[in-house]
């Protein structure tokens, strides 16, 4: 929020907190690894599932935000 550069993030909403993550691409390729052994989570978008199969992962940007301290507001599109 303090930077002017844009950053793609993934939000994970749990029962009691919101987790904000960014994606990291794994620079090592897993040649010959069997991607069918990687579990599929139906709640993830197809894009994120594909990213994880390619060896990517999400890193947490900040502490989880408790839902009782969170306020949501609708904003008009820019």
N, C-alpha and C positions, 0 to 999 in steps of 0.2 A: 504494500500500500504506500510505502514511502518512495518507491522508485517510479520513474516514468516509463521504464521499458516494460513491454508486455511479456507475460509468462503464462504458458499453458499449464493448467493444474487439473488434477482430478480430485473431486470431493467424495469422501466416503461417509455416509450418514449411518450412524449406529444408534442404538436405543437411547444412549445417554450423552453422546458427544459427536461432534463433526470433526473429521480429520482431513486436512488439506495436504495434498502430496503433489510432487512433480515427477515427471517420468525421467528415467535415466536409461540411456541406451548402452547395452553391453558391447564394448569394443571387440571382445573376443567372440569369434564365431565358433559354435559348437559343431564342428564337422562330424557327421556321422552319428550325432546324438538322436535318440528317438523322441521326437516331439510328441508322440502319441501318449507318452507316459506322464506328461505335464497335465495336472488336473484342470478341467474346464469348469469355470464358475458361470452358470447361466445368467447371473445377475449383472455380470460385466458386459460392457458393450463389445461387439465383435472386433472393433478396432483395438481395444485394450487387450482382449484375449489373444489376438494375433501378435501384438507387441510383446506380451509375456512369453508366448511360444518362441519368439525370436531371441529370448534371453534378456529382455528388458525388465526393469523393475521400477517400483515407485519408492521415492524417499519422502519422508515426512518433512514438511517445511517449518512447522512450528508446533507448539504444544496443542493437543486436542482442545477443542472449544466445547465446554459443557453446554448442553442445550438449554439449561435453565438460565444461562447468561447470554443467550443469543437472541437477537431481535431481527426479524425478517421484514423487509419493506419491498413493495413493488416499485420499480423505477421505469420510467419511459425509455424506450430504445433511443440511442443517440443517432 
